[in-house]
Amino acid sequence: MNIHRFHAAGGLLALATLSTLPPAIRAASAPASLPTPRPALIVVEDRGGAPAQPYYDDLGLPVRSSAPADAPHRLPLPGATTGPRGEAAMLPVRSGWLTPGVVERRPLQASGLTPFFVIGDDARSREWLQQRLVRLRELHASGLVVNVASPQALDALRRLAPGMTLSPASGDDLAQRLGLRHYPVLVTATGIEQ
């Protein structure tokens, strides 16, 4: 019985002694099962930047009916409603790797690839689009407009191909991946052709 009291008293003594030590020593001598306090994080760099939410809003997706309970409260974004909206905000599109020109036909092995074509706002692309419109429709191909300056120029291209999808997009990454330097071009699962 005296041994229990001695251990209990020793334990209390140890706790009392431990609580009087400086925090660094107390953390080092604490049992492994107790969590040790962690220092606050130090922000090394914060580049800030523009919020991406306005771009997501422009996609026209349906608004979520309910947000999770732990979702942060959304504050209005300064300047998010100023300037062009929708596609107009993406224009002009300039692709430095691609210019109008001749493309040699070559095979491609990309099974499952949905056909698409690459054009710009230039005379060669407009003529190519009109000449191949029936085939592009048969393939259900979508169009990427890689060089276009304004919404009006994009609309003029769309009037040449009613009902077809023509989306403004930089073609630089695509050009590098497919080894393209020129457009207009049709890309299918089996080949690249003009």
C-alpha positions in Angstrom: 0.0 0.0 0.0 2.8 2.4 0.7 4.3 1.6 -2.7 1.1 2.8 -4.4 1.2 6.0 -2.5 4.8 6.4 -3.2 4.3 6.0 -6.9 1.3 8.3 -6.9 3.2 10.8 -5.0 6.2 10.4 -7.3 3.9 10.9 -10.3 2.4 14.1 -8.9 5.8 15.3 -8.0 7.0 14.6 -11.6 4.1 16.5 -13.0 4.6 19.4 -10.7 8.2 19.5 -11.6 7.5 19.1 -15.3 5.1 22.0 -15.3 7.7 24.4 -14.0 10.2 23.7 -16.8 10.5 25.9 -19.9 8.3 24.8 -22.8 11.2 23.5 -25.0 12.4 21.2 -22.3 8.9 20.2 -21.3 8.1 19.2 -24.9 11.3 17.2 -25.1 10.6 15.3 -21.9 6.9 14.7 -22.5 5.8 11.1 -23.3 5.5 10.3 -27.0 1.7 9.8 -26.7 1.1 13.5 -25.9 0.9 15.8 -28.9 3.5 18.4 -29.0 2.6 22.0 -30.0 3.6 22.9 -33.6 4.9 26.2 -34.6 2.8 28.4 -36.9 3.4 28.0 -40.6 5.6 30.6 -42.3 4.4 31.8 -45.7 7.5 31.9 -47.9 5.8 33.3 -51.0 2.3 34.3 -51.9 1.9 35.2 -55.6 -1.7 36.2 -55.2 -3.2 36.3 -58.7 -6.6 36.7 -60.0 -9.4 34.5 -58.7 -10.5 31.8 -61.2 -14.2 31.8 -60.1 -15.4 34.3 -62.8 -14.1 31.9 -65.5 -16.1 29.0 -64.0 -19.1 31.3 -63.7 -18.8 32.0 -67.5 -19.2 28.4 -68.3 -22.9 28.6 -67.5 -22.9 25.5 -65.3 -25.9 25.0 -63.1 -25.5 26.5 -59.6 -25.2 24.0 -56.8 -28.4 23.8 -54.9 -26.7 23.4 -51.5 -23.2 24.0 -50.4 -21.6 21.8 -47.8 -22.0 22.9 -44.2 -18.3 23.5 -43.9 -18.0 25.5 -47.1 -16.5 29.0 -46.5 -18.7 32.0 -47.0 -18.1 33.5 -50.4 -17.2 37.2 -50.5 -17.8 39.3 -53.5 -14.7 39.4 -55.7 -13.4 42.9 -56.4 -13.5 43.7 -60.1 -14.9 40.2 -61.0 -17.9 41.7 -62.8 -16.0 44.3 -64.8 -14.6 43.7 -68.3 -15.7 41.3 -70.9 -17.5 38.1 -69.9 -17.8 34.7 -71.4 -15.9 34.0 -74.6 -15.1 37.6 -75.1 -12.9 37.4 -72.0 -10.7 34.8 -73.8 -10.1 36.9 -76.9 -7.9 37.7 -78.6 -6.3 34.3 -79.0 -2.8 34.2 -80.5 -0.9 31.0 -81.0 2.8 31.8 -81.6 3.6 28.2 -82.7 1.0 28.1 -85.5 0.5 30.0 -88.7 -1.5 29.5 -91.9 0.3 27.2 -94.3 0.6 23.7 -95.9 0.4 20.6 -93.7 1.7 17.3 -95.0 -0.6 14.3 -94.4 0.8 11.8 -91.9 -0.5 8.9 -89.8 -1.4 9.2 -86.2 -2.1 6.4 -83.7 -4.6 7.9 -81.2 -7.4 5.4 -80.9 -10.5 6.9 -79.3 -9.6 10.5 -80.3 -12.6 12.5 -81.2 -12.0 14.3 -84.6 -11.2 18.0 -84.4 -9.9 20.6 -86.7 -7.7 23.7 -86.2 -8.3 26.9 -88.0 -7.6 30.6 -87.6 -9.3 33.8 -88.8 -7.6 34.0 -92.2 -8.5 33.5 -95.8 -6.9 30.1 -96.1 -8.8 28.8 -93.0 -12.1 30.2 -94.2 -11.8 28.6 -97.7 -10.6 25.3 -96.1 -13.6 25.3 -93.7 -16.1 25.9 -96.5 -14.6 23.2 -98.8 -14.5 20.5 -96.0 -17.7 21.4 -94.2 -19.6 18.3 -95.2 -16.8 15.9 -94.2 -16.3 17.8 -90.9 -20.0 17.4 -90.1 -19.9 13.7 -91.0 -17.0 13.2 -88.6 -18.8 15.3 -85.9 -15.6 17.2 -85.6 -15.2 20.2 -83.3 -13.1 23.2 -84.2 -10.4 25.0 -82.4 -9.9 28.6 -83.5 -6.2 29.2 -82.6 -5.8 32.8 -84.0 -8.7 35.1 -83.7 -8.8 38.7 -82.6 -12.4 39.6 -81.7 -15.8 38.2 -80.9 -17.0 39.6 -84.3 -14.3 37.6 -86.2 -15.2 34.4 -84.3 -18.9 35.0 -85.1 -18.0 35.4 -88.8 -16.2 32.0 -88.8 -19.2 30.4 -87.1 -21.5 31.8 -89.8 -19.5 29.8 -92.3 -20.2 26.6 -90.4 -23.6 26.9 -88.8 -24.3 24.3 -86.1 -20.6 23.3 -85.7 -18.7 23.9 -82.5 -15.9 26.5 -83.0 -14.1 27.3 -79.8 -11.3 29.9 -79.3 -8.2 28.3 -77.8 -4.5 28.7 -77.9 -2.9 26.0 -80.0 0.7 26.2 -78.8 0.6 23.1 -76.5 -1.3 21.1 -79.2 1.2 22.2 -81.8 4.1 21.0 -79.7 2.5 17.7 -78.8 1.5 16.9 -82.4 4.4 18.5 -84.2 2.2 21.0 -86.0 3.5 24.3 -87.4 0.6 25.3 -89.7 -3.2 25.2 -90.0 -5.9 24.6 -91.2 -5.7 20.9 -90.3 -8.0 18.0 -89.4 -6.8 15.6 -86.7 -8.5 12.2 -86.4 -7.6 9.1 -84.5 -5.7 7.8 -87.5 -4.1 10.8 -89.1 -3.4 14.5 -89.5 -4.4 16.0 -92.8 -5.2 19.2 -94.5 
